[in-house]
Amino acid sequence: MDFIPIAQIQANENANQTIDYQYVYNNLGNPQSYFQLAQVDMDGTQHEWDIITISCEENQEITLNVFPNPIKSGIFKVYSSSELKNVRIGVFSLEGKLLYESEVTLNQGYNEIIPDQKLKSGTYLISIVGDRICEKLKGIVR
């Protein structure tokens, strides 16, 4: 299996204690994704860990929609048929660049989302990922 690097985290060279590193990958959208962590020490020694699988399947019991679509003011609403806590919402360009991200609770009904930057006219992917949901929706800004 060939892997594509998704991140490189610079080591802290002057550490004399254990340092935990983390990276959040928000581009899950396939039902299954495979990851392998590789570590390269300052002396060039490399270690690779076992491959892990992350499942992200659509939940047929929960309905999500973006309104209005097309989006005219840059502010949009996400309709959720259920309350969803600790949901990560990401707005991505079609090239995959993350433009906005927030962790929210989606209440049942309409939830207003206000990105911290104005979105230019175009098509965007809106990723909604949480314990019970993994969806990508298309939003058009005019």
Chimera marker file (.cmm) of the C-alpha trace (Angstrom):
<marker_set name="trace">
<marker id="1" x="0.000" y="0.000" z="0.000" r="1" g="1" b="0" radius="0.5"/>
<marker id="2" x="1.408" y="3.391" z="-0.984" r="1" g="1" b="0" radius="0.5"/>
<marker id="3" x="0.780" y="6.322" z="1.348" r="1" g="1" b="0" radius="0.5"/>
<marker id="4" x="0.695" y="10.038" z="0.608" r="1" g="1" b="0" radius="0.5"/>
<marker id="5" x="2.165" y="12.311" z="3.324" r="1" g="1" b="0" radius="0.5"/>
<marker id="6" x="-0.533" y="14.531" z="4.842" r="1" g="1" b="0" radius="0.5"/>
<marker id="7" x="1.519" y="16.326" z="7.498" r="1" g="1" b="0" radius="0.5"/>
<marker id="8" x="5.022" y="16.796" z="8.819" r="1" g="1" b="0" radius="0.5"/>
<marker id="9" x="5.454" y="18.038" z="12.372" r="1" g="1" b="0" radius="0.5"/>
<marker id="10" x="8.770" y="19.628" z="13.316" r="1" g="1" b="0" radius="0.5"/>
<marker id="11" x="10.438" y="18.098" z="16.369" r="1" g="1" b="0" radius="0.5"/>
<marker id="12" x="11.343" y="20.131" z="19.429" r="1" g="1" b="0" radius="0.5"/>
<marker id="13" x="15.142" y="19.809" z="19.390" r="1" g="1" b="0" radius="0.5"/>
<marker id="14" x="15.787" y="21.103" z="22.905" r="1" g="1" b="0" radius="0.5"/>
<marker id="15" x="13.363" y="18.881" z="24.811" r="1" g="1" b="0" radius="0.5"/>
<marker id="16" x="14.596" y="17.059" z="27.889" r="1" g="1" b="0" radius="0.5"/>
<marker id="17" x="11.169" y="15.577" z="28.657" r="1" g="1" b="0" radius="0.5"/>
<marker id="18" x="8.481" y="13.688" z="26.753" r="1" g="1" b="0" radius="0.5"/>
<marker id="19" x="6.511" y="15.877" z="24.334" r="1" g="1" b="0" radius="0.5"/>
<marker id="20" x="3.230" y="14.770" z="22.836" r="1" g="1" b="0" radius="0.5"/>
<marker id="21" x="2.551" y="15.813" z="19.259" r="1" g="1" b="0" radius="0.5"/>
<marker id="22" x="-0.812" y="15.836" z="17.530" r="1" g="1" b="0" radius="0.5"/>
<marker id="23" x="-2.321" y="16.513" z="14.143" r="1" g="1" b="0" radius="0.5"/>
<marker id="24" x="-6.010" y="16.655" z="13.243" r="1" g="1" b="0" radius="0.5"/>
<marker id="25" x="-6.842" y="15.419" z="9.748" r="1" g="1" b="0" radius="0.5"/>
<marker id="26" x="-10.224" y="16.806" z="8.716" r="1" g="1" b="0" radius="0.5"/>
<marker id="27" x="-10.516" y="15.533" z="5.192" r="1" g="1" b="0" radius="0.5"/>
<marker id="28" x="-12.261" y="12.261" z="6.003" r="1" g="1" b="0" radius="0.5"/>
<marker id="29" x="-14.899" y="11.622" z="3.418" r="1" g="1" b="0" radius="0.5"/>
<marker id="30" x="-14.346" y="8.084" z="2.245" r="1" g="1" b="0" radius="0.5"/>
<marker id="31" x="-16.097" y="5.257" z="4.097" r="1" g="1" b="0" radius="0.5"/>
<marker id="32" x="-12.663" y="3.956" z="5.124" r="1" g="1" b="0" radius="0.5"/>
<marker id="33" x="-9.298" y="5.686" z="5.292" r="1" g="1" b="0" radius="0.5"/>
<marker id="34" x="-5.944" y="4.086" z="6.096" r="1" g="1" b="0" radius="0.5"/>
<marker id="35" x="-3.145" y="5.800" z="8.013" r="1" g="1" b="0" radius="0.5"/>
<marker id="36" x="0.414" y="4.946" z="9.002" r="1" g="1" b="0" radius="0.5"/>
<marker id="37" x="2.515" y="7.041" z="11.331" r="1" g="1" b="0" radius="0.5"/>
<marker id="38" x="6.216" y="7.349" z="10.552" r="1" g="1" b="0" radius="0.5"/>
<marker id="39" x="8.682" y="8.928" z="12.971" r="1" g="1" b="0" radius="0.5"/>
<marker id="40" x="12.113" y="10.177" z="12.012" r="1" g="1" b="0" radius="0.5"/>
<marker id="41" x="14.417" y="10.942" z="14.963" r="1" g="1" b="0" radius="0.5"/>
<marker id="42" x="16.928" y="13.786" z="14.961" r="1" g="1" b="0" radius="0.5"/>
<marker id="43" x="19.697" y="11.251" z="14.190" r="1" g="1" b="0" radius="0.5"/>
<marker id="44" x="17.801" y="10.037" z="11.085" r="1" g="1" b="0" radius="0.5"/>
<marker id="45" x="16.506" y="6.797" z="12.604" r="1" g="1" b="0" radius="0.5"/>
<marker id="46" x="13.062" y="6.025" z="11.180" r="1" g="1" b="0" radius="0.5"/>
<marker id="47" x="10.256" y="3.985" z="12.731" r="1" g="1" b="0" radius="0.5"/>
<marker id="48" x="6.883" y="3.122" z="11.125" r="1" g="1" b="0" radius="0.5"/>
<marker id="49" x="3.850" y="2.028" z="13.119" r="1" g="1" b="0" radius="0.5"/>
<marker id="50" x="1.152" y="-0.433" z="12.074" r="1" g="1" b="0" radius="0.5"/>
<marker id="51" x="-1.471" y="0.710" z="9.586" r="1" g="1" b="0" radius="0.5"/>
<marker id="52" x="-4.766" y="1.761" z="11.171" r="1" g="1" b="0" radius="0.5"/>
<marker id="53" x="-8.209" y="2.054" z="9.591" r="1" g="1" b="0" radius="0.5"/>
<marker id="54" x="-10.630" y="4.873" z="10.324" r="1" g="1" b="0" radius="0.5"/>
<marker id="55" x="-14.252" y="4.245" z="9.346" r="1" g="1" b="0" radius="0.5"/>
<marker id="56" x="-16.476" y="7.154" z="8.507" r="1" g="1" b="0" radius="0.5"/>
<marker id="57" x="-19.831" y="5.970" z="7.271" r="1" g="1" b="0" radius="0.5"/>
<marker id="58" x="-22.911" y="8.052" z="6.592" r="1" g="1" b="0" radius="0.5"/>
<marker id="59" x="-25.586" y="7.796" z="9.269" r="1" g="1" b="0" radius="0.5"/>
<marker id="60" x="-28.890" y="7.037" z="7.560" r="1" g="1" b="0" radius="0.5"/>
<marker id="61" x="-30.875" y="8.083" z="10.657" r="1" g="1" b="0" radius="0.5"/>
<marker id="62" x="-29.648" y="11.700" z="10.649" r="1" g="1" b="0" radius="0.5"/>
<marker id="63" x="-30.495" y="14.218" z="7.945" r="1" g="1" b="0" radius="0.5"/>
<marker id="64" x="-28.219" y="17.215" z="7.294" r="1" g="1" b="0" radius="0.5"/>
<marker id="65" x="-28.768" y="20.011" z="4.794" r="1" g="1" b="0" radius="0.5"/>
<marker id="66" x="-27.217" y="23.410" z="4.064" r="1" g="1" b="0" radius="0.5"/>
<marker id="67" x="-29.536" y="26.418" z="3.623" r="1" g="1" b="0" radius="0.5"/>
<marker id="68" x="-29.751" y="28.648" z="1.698" r="1" g="1" b="0" radius="0.5"/>
<marker id="69" x="-27.935" y="27.097" z="-1.201" r="1" g="1" b="0" radius="0.5"/>
<marker id="70" x="-26.643" y="29.116" z="-2.988" r="1" g="1" b="0" radius="0.5"/>
<marker id="71" x="-25.323" y="31.024" z="0.009" r="1" g="1" b="0" radius="0.5"/>
<marker id="72" x="-25.564" y="34.779" z="-0.552" r="1" g="1" b="0" radius="0.5"/>
<marker id="73" x="-24.215" y="36.468" z="2.588" r="1" g="1" b="0" radius="0.5"/>
<marker id="74" x="-21.466" y="34.010" z="3.565" r="1" g="1" b="0" radius="0.5"/>
<marker id="75" x="-23.564" y="32.988" z="6.565" r="1" g="1" b="0" radius="0.5"/>
<marker id="76" x="-25.322" y="29.671" z="6.171" r="1" g="1" b="0" radius="0.5"/>
<marker id="77" x="-27.481" y="27.335" z="8.201" r="1" g="1" b="0" radius="0.5"/>
<marker id="78" x="-27.101" y="23.625" z="8.735" r="1" g="1" b="0" radius="0.5"/>
<marker id="79" x="-30.326" y="21.745" z="9.317" r="1" g="1" b="0" radius="0.5"/>
<marker id="80" x="-29.940" y="18.674" z="11.532" r="1" g="1" b="0" radius="0.5"/>
<marker id="81" x="-32.713" y="16.159" z="12.251" r="1" g="1" b="0" radius="0.5"/>
<marker id="82" x="-31.036" y="15.327" z="15.615" r="1" g="1" b="0" radius="0.5"/>
<marker id="83" x="-28.868" y="17.064" z="18.205" r="1" g="1" b="0" radius="0.5"/>
<marker id="84" x="-25.190" y="16.330" z="17.536" r="1" g="1" b="0" radius="0.5"/>
<marker id="85" x="-22.600" y="17.293" z="20.161" r="1" g="1" b="0" radius="0.5"/>
<marker id="86" x="-18.901" y="17.968" z="19.502" r="1" g="1" b="0" radius="0.5"/>
<marker id="87" x="-19.266" y="18.124" z="15.739" r="1" g="1" b="0" radius="0.5"/>
<marker id="88" x="-16.389" y="19.518" z="13.697" r="1" g="1" b="0" radius="0.5"/>
<marker id="89" x="-17.535" y="21.654" z="10.761" r="1" g="1" b="0" radius="0.5"/>
<marker id="90" x="-14.992" y="22.443" z="8.076" r="1" g="1" b="0" radius="0.5"/>
<marker id="91" x="-15.375" y="24.511" z="4.925" r="1" g="1" b="0" radius="0.5"/>
<marker id="92" x="-12.955" y="23.455" z="2.183" r="1" g="1" b="0" radius="0.5"/>
<marker id="93" x="-12.166" y="24.833" z="-1.242" r="1" g="1" b="0" radius="0.5"/>
<marker id="94" x="-12.511" y="22.338" z="-4.093" r="1" g="1" b="0" radius="0.5"/>
<marker id="95" x="-8.702" y="22.089" z="-4.012" r="1" g="1" b="0" radius="0.5"/>
<marker id="96" x="-8.940" y="20.726" z="-0.450" r="1" g="1" b="0" radius="0.5"/>
<marker id="97" x="-7.704" y="23.837" z="1.389" r="1" g="1" b="0" radius="0.5"/>
<marker id="98" x="-9.324" y="24.280" z="4.810" r="1" g="1" b="0" radius="0.5"/>
<marker id="99" x="-10.842" y="27.773" z="4.944" r="1" g="1" b="0" radius="0.5"/>
<marker id="100" x="-12.904" y="27.589" z="8.137" r="1" g="1" b="0" radius="0.5"/>
<marker id="101" x="-13.189" y="25.143" z="10.999" r="1" g="1" b="0" radius="0.5"/>
<marker id="102" x="-15.181" y="25.095" z="14.201" r="1" g="1" b="0" radius="0.5"/>
<marker id="103" x="-16.304" y="22.571" z="16.796" r="1" g="1" b="0" radius="0.5"/>
<marker id="104" x="-19.984" y="23.061" z="17.597" r="1" g="1" b="0" radius="0.5"/>
<marker id="105" x="-23.100" y="21.404" z="18.911" r="1" g="1" b="0" radius="0.5"/>
<marker id="106" x="-25.736" y="21.137" z="16.215" r="1" g="1" b="0" radius="0.5"/>
<marker id="107" x="-29.181" y="21.454" z="17.757" r="1" g="1" b="0" radius="0.5"/>
<marker id="108" x="-32.142" y="19.735" z="16.184" r="1" g="1" b="0" radius="0.5"/>
<marker id="109" x="-33.410" y="22.141" z="13.536" r="1" g="1" b="0" radius="0.5"/>
<marker id="110" x="-31.565" y="25.068" z="11.939" r="1" g="1" b="0" radius="0.5"/>
<marker id="111" x="-28.101" y="26.107" z="13.176" r="1" g="1" b="0" radius="0.5"/>
<marker id="112" x="-26.460" y="29.322" z="11.959" r="1" g="1" b="0" radius="0.5"/>
<marker id="113" x="-22.807" y="29.003" z="10.913" r="1" g="1" b="0" radius="0.5"/>
<marker id="114" x="-20.788" y="32.213" z="10.588" r="1" g="1" b="0" radius="0.5"/>
<marker id="115" x="-17.316" y="31.654" z="9.079" r="1" g="1" b="0" radius="0.5"/>
<marker id="116" x="-14.653" y="34.025" z="10.424" r="1" g="1" b="0" radius="0.5"/>
<marker id="117" x="-13.701" y="35.056" z="6.894" r="1" g="1" b="0" radius="0.5"/>
<marker id="118" x="-15.855" y="36.045" z="3.942" r="1" g="1" b="0" radius="0.5"/>
<marker id="119" x="-16.130" y="33.266" z="1.392" r="1" g="1" b="0" radius="0.5"/>
<marker id="120" x="-15.603" y="34.315" z="-2.216" r="1" g="1" b="0" radius="0.5"/>
<marker id="121" x="-18.035" y="33.273" z="-4.933" r="1" g="1" b="0" radius="0.5"/>
<marker id="122" x="-17.539" y="29.624" z="-5.753" r="1" g="1" b="0" radius="0.5"/>
<marker id="123" x="-18.284" y="26.059" z="-4.749" r="1" g="1" b="0" radius="0.5"/>
<marker id="124" x="-17.191" y="24.684" z="-1.369" r="1" g="1" b="0" radius="0.5"/>
<marker id="125" x="-17.280" y="21.370" z="0.442" r="1" g="1" b="0" radius="0.5"/>
<marker id="126" x="-18.736" y="21.514" z="3.929" r="1" g="1" b="0" radius="0.5"/>
<marker id="127" x="-17.497" y="18.660" z="6.081" r="1" g="1" b="0" radius="0.5"/>
<marker id="128" x="-19.460" y="17.657" z="9.180" r="1" g="1" b="0" radius="0.5"/>
<marker id="129" x="-17.722" y="15.024" z="11.303" r="1" g="1" b="0" radius="0.5"/>
<marker id="130" x="-18.617" y="13.756" z="14.764" r="1" g="1" b="0" radius="0.5"/>
<marker id="131" x="-19.196" y="10.590" z="16.770" r="1" g="1" b="0" radius="0.5"/>
<marker id="132" x="-22.477" y="9.842" z="15.015" r="1" g="1" b="0" radius="0.5"/>
<marker id="133" x="-22.010" y="11.563" z="11.666" r="1" g="1" b="0" radius="0.5"/>
<marker id="134" x="-19.594" y="11.934" z="8.771" r="1" g="1" b="0" radius="0.5"/>
<marker id="135" x="-20.957" y="13.906" z="5.843" r="1" g="1" b="0" radius="0.5"/>
<marker id="136" x="-19.756" y="16.162" z="3.066" r="1" g="1" b="0" radius="0.5"/>
<marker id="137" x="-22.196" y="18.684" z="1.656" r="1" g="1" b="0" radius="0.5"/>
<marker id="138" x="-21.745" y="21.052" z="-1.259" r="1" g="1" b="0" radius="0.5"/>
<marker id="139" x="-22.291" y="24.770" z="-0.751" r="1" g="1" b="0" radius="0.5"/>
<marker id="140" x="-22.315" y="27.401" z="-3.465" r="1" g="1" b="0" radius="0.5"/>
<marker id="141" x="-21.533" y="31.026" z="-2.583" r="1" g="1" b="0" radius="0.5"/>
<marker id="142" x="-22.741" y="33.829" z="-4.871" r="1" g="1" b="0" radius="0.5"/>
<link id1="1" id2="2" r="1" g="1" b="0" radius="0.2"/>
<link id1="2" id2="3" r="1" g="1" b="0" radius="0.2"/>
<link id1="3" id2="4" r="1" g="1" b="0" radius="0.2"/>
<link id1="4" id2="5" r="1" g="1" b="0" radius="0.2"/>
<link id1="5" id2="6" r="1" g="1" b="0" radius="0.2"/>
<link id1="6" id2="7" r="1" g="1" b="0" radius="0.2"/>
<link id1="7" id2="8" r="1" g="1" b="0" radius="0.2"/>
<link id1="8" id2="9" r="1" g="1" b="0" radius="0.2"/>
<link id1="9" id2="10" r="1" g="1" b="0" radius="0.2"/>
<link id1="10" id2="11" r="1" g="1" b="0" radius="0.2"/>
<link id1="11" id2="12" r="1" g="1" b="0" radius="0.2"/>
<link id1="12" id2="13" r="1" g="1" b="0" radius="0.2"/>
<link id1="13" id2="14" r="1" g="1" b="0" radius="0.2"/>
<link id1="14" id2="15" r="1" g="1" b="0" radius="0.2"/>
<link id1="15" id2="16" r="1" g="1" b="0" radius="0.2"/>
<link id1="16" id2="17" r="1" g="1" b="0" radius="0.2"/>
<link id1="17" id2="18" r="1" g="1" b="0" radius="0.2"/>
<link id1="18" id2="19" r="1" g="1" b="0" radius="0.2"/>
<link id1="19" id2="20" r="1" g="1" b="0" radius="0.2"/>
<link id1="20" id2="21" r="1" g="1" b="0" radius="0.2"/>
<link id1="21" id2="22" r="1" g="1" b="0" radius="0.2"/>
<link id1="22" id2="23" r="1" g="1" b="0" radius="0.2"/>
<link id1="23" id2="24" r="1" g="1" b="0" radius="0.2"/>
<link id1="24" id2="25" r="1" g="1" b="0" radius="0.2"/>
<link id1="25" id2="26" r="1" g="1" b="0" radius="0.2"/>
<link id1="26" id2="27" r="1" g="1" b="0" radius="0.2"/>
<link id1="27" id2="28" r="1" g="1" b="0" radius="0.2"/>
<link id1="28" id2="29" r="1" g="1" b="0" radius="0.2"/>
<link id1="29" id2="30" r="1" g="1" b="0" radius="0.2"/>
<link id1="30" id2="31" r="1" g="1" b="0" radius="0.2"/>
<link id1="31" id2="32" r="1" g="1" b="0" radius="0.2"/>
<link id1="32" id2="33" r="1" g="1" b="0" radius="0.2"/>
<link id1="33" id2="34" r="1" g="1" b="0" radius="0.2"/>
<link id1="34" id2="35" r="1" g="1" b="0" radius="0.2"/>
<link id1="35" id2="36" r="1" g="1" b="0" radius="0.2"/>
<link id1="36" id2="37" r="1" g="1" b="0" radius="0.2"/>
<link id1="37" id2="38" r="1" g="1" b="0" radius="0.2"/>
<link id1="38" id2="39" r="1" g="1" b="0" radius="0.2"/>
<link id1="39" id2="40" r="1" g="1" b="0" radius="0.2"/>
<link id1="40" id2="41" r="1" g="1" b="0" radius="0.2"/>
<link id1="41" id2="42" r="1" g="1" b="0" radius="0.2"/>
<link id1="42" id2="43" r="1" g="1" b="0" radius="0.2"/>
<link id1="43" id2="44" r="1" g="1" b="0" radius="0.2"/>
<link id1="44" id2="45" r="1" g="1" b="0" radius="0.2"/>
<link id1="45" id2="46" r="1" g="1" b="0" radius="0.2"/>
<link id1="46" id2="47" r="1" g="1" b="0" radius="0.2"/>
<link id1="47" id2="48" r="1" g="1" b="0" radius="0.2"/>
<link id1="48" id2="49" r="1" g="1" b="0" radius="0.2"/>
<link id1="49" id2="50" r="1" g="1" b="0" radius="0.2"/>
<link id1="50" id2="51" r="1" g="1" b="0" radius="0.2"/>
<link id1="51" id2="52" r="1" g="1" b="0" radius="0.2"/>
<link id1="52" id2="53" r="1" g="1" b="0" radius="0.2"/>
<link id1="53" id2="54" r="1" g="1" b="0" radius="0.2"/>
<link id1="54" id2="55" r="1" g="1" b="0" radius="0.2"/>
<link id1="55" id2="56" r="1" g="1" b="0" radius="0.2"/>
<link id1="56" id2="57" r="1" g="1" b="0" radius="0.2"/>
<link id1="57" id2="58" r="1" g="1" b="0" radius="0.2"/>
<link id1="58" id2="59" r="1" g="1" b="0" radius="0.2"/>
<link id1="59" id2="60" r="1" g="1" b="0" radius="0.2"/>
<link id1="60" id2="61" r="1" g="1" b="0" radius="0.2"/>
<link id1="61" id2="62" r="1" g="1" b="0" radius="0.2"/>
<link id1="62" id2="63" r="1" g="1" b="0" radius="0.2"/>
<link id1="63" id2="64" r="1" g="1" b="0" radius="0.2"/>
<link id1="64" id2="65" r="1" g="1" b="0" radius="0.2"/>
<link id1="65" id2="66" r="1" g="1" b="0" radius="0.2"/>
<link id1="66" id2="67" r="1" g="1" b="0" radius="0.2"/>
<link id1="67" id2="68" r="1" g="1" b="0" radius="0.2"/>
<link id1="68" id2="69" r="1" g="1" b="0" radius="0.2"/>
<link id1="69" id2="70" r="1" g="1" b="0" radius="0.2"/>
<link id1="70" id2="71" r="1" g="1" b="0" radius="0.2"/>
<link id1="71" id2="72" r="1" g="1" b="0" radius="0.2"/>
<link id1="72" id2="73" r="1" g="1" b="0" radius="0.2"/>
<link id1="73" id2="74" r="1" g="1" b="0" radius="0.2"/>
<link id1="74" id2="75" r="1" g="1" b="0" radius="0.2"/>
<link id1="75" id2="76" r="1" g="1" b="0" radius="0.2"/>
<link id1="76" id2="77" r="1" g="1" b="0" radius="0.2"/>
<link id1="77" id2="78" r="1" g="1" b="0" radius="0.2"/>
<link id1="78" id2="79" r="1" g="1" b="0" radius="0.2"/>
<link id1="79" id2="80" r="1" g="1" b="0" radius="0.2"/>
<link id1="80" id2="81" r="1" g="1" b="0" radius="0.2"/>
<link id1="81" id2="82" r="1" g="1" b="0" radius="0.2"/>
<link id1="82" id2="83" r="1" g="1" b="0" radius="0.2"/>
<link id1="83" id2="84" r="1" g="1" b="0" radius="0.2"/>
<link id1="84" id2="85" r="1" g="1" b="0" radius="0.2"/>
<link id1="85" id2="86" r="1" g="1" b="0" radius="0.2"/>
<link id1="86" id2="87" r="1" g="1" b="0" radius="0.2"/>
<link id1="87" id2="88" r="1" g="1" b="0" radius="0.2"/>
<link id1="88" id2="89" r="1" g="1" b="0" radius="0.2"/>
<link id1="89" id2="90" r="1" g="1" b="0" radius="0.2"/>
<link id1="90" id2="91" r="1" g="1" b="0" radius="0.2"/>
<link id1="91" id2="92" r="1" g="1" b="0" radius="0.2"/>
<link id1="92" id2="93" r="1" g="1" b="0" radius="0.2"/>
<link id1="93" id2="94" r="1" g="1" b="0" radius="0.2"/>
<link id1="94" id2="95" r="1" g="1" b="0" radius="0.2"/>
<link id1="95" id2="96" r="1" g="1" b="0" radius="0.2"/>
<link id1="96" id2="97" r="1" g="1" b="0" radius="0.2"/>
<link id1="97" id2="98" r="1" g="1" b="0" radius="0.2"/>
<link id1="98" id2="99" r="1" g="1" b="0" radius="0.2"/>
<link id1="99" id2="100" r="1" g="1" b="0" radius="0.2"/>
<link id1="100" id2="101" r="1" g="1" b="0" radius="0.2"/>
<link id1="101" id2="102" r="1" g="1" b="0" radius="0.2"/>
<link id1="102" id2="103" r="1" g="1" b="0" radius="0.2"/>
<link id1="103" id2="104" r="1" g="1" b="0" radius="0.2"/>
<link id1="104" id2="105" r="1" g="1" b="0" radius="0.2"/>
<link id1="105" id2="106" r="1" g="1" b="0" radius="0.2"/>
<link id1="106" id2="107" r="1" g="1" b="0" radius="0.2"/>
<link id1="107" id2="108" r="1" g="1" b="0" radius="0.2"/>
<link id1="108" id2="109" r="1" g="1" b="0" radius="0.2"/>
<link id1="109" id2="110" r="1" g="1" b="0" radius="0.2"/>
<link id1="110" id2="111" r="1" g="1" b="0" radius="0.2"/>
<link id1="111" id2="112" r="1" g="1" b="0" radius="0.2"/>
<link id1="112" id2="113" r="1" g="1" b="0" radius="0.2"/>
<link id1="113" id2="114" r="1" g="1" b="0" radius="0.2"/>
<link id1="114" id2="115" r="1" g="1" b="0" radius="0.2"/>
<link id1="115" id2="116" r="1" g="1" b="0" radius="0.2"/>
<link id1="116" id2="117" r="1" g="1" b="0" radius="0.2"/>
<link id1="117" id2="118" r="1" g="1" b="0" radius="0.2"/>
<link id1="118" id2="119" r="1" g="1" b="0" radius="0.2"/>
<link id1="119" id2="120" r="1" g="1" b="0" radius="0.2"/>
<link id1="120" id2="121" r="1" g="1" b="0" radius="0.2"/>
<link id1="121" id2="122" r="1" g="1" b="0" radius="0.2"/>
<link id1="122" id2="123" r="1" g="1" b="0" radius="0.2"/>
<link id1="123" id2="124" r="1" g="1" b="0" radius="0.2"/>
<link id1="124" id2="125" r="1" g="1" b="0" radius="0.2"/>
<link id1="125" id2="126" r="1" g="1" b="0" radius="0.2"/>
<link id1="126" id2="127" r="1" g="1" b="0" radius="0.2"/>
<link id1="127" id2="128" r="1" g="1" b="0" radius="0.2"/>
<link id1="128" id2="129" r="1" g="1" b="0" radius="0.2"/>
<link id1="129" id2="130" r="1" g="1" b="0" radius="0.2"/>
<link id1="130" id2="131" r="1" g="1" b="0" radius="0.2"/>
<link id1="131" id2="132" r="1" g="1" b="0" radius="0.2"/>
<link id1="132" id2="133" r="1" g="1" b="0" radius="0.2"/>
<link id1="133" id2="134" r="1" g="1" b="0" radius="0.2"/>
<link id1="134" id2="135" r="1" g="1" b="0" radius="0.2"/>
<link id1="135" id2="136" r="1" g="1" b="0" radius="0.2"/>
<link id1="136" id2="137" r="1" g="1" b="0" radius="0.2"/>
<link id1="137" id2="138" r="1" g="1" b="0" radius="0.2"/>
<link id1="138" id2="139" r="1" g="1" b="0" radius="0.2"/>
<link id1="139" id2="140" r="1" g="1" b="0" radius="0.2"/>
<link id1="140" id2="141" r="1" g="1" b="0" radius="0.2"/>
<link id1="141" id2="142" r="1" g="1" b="0" radius="0.2"/>
</marker_set>
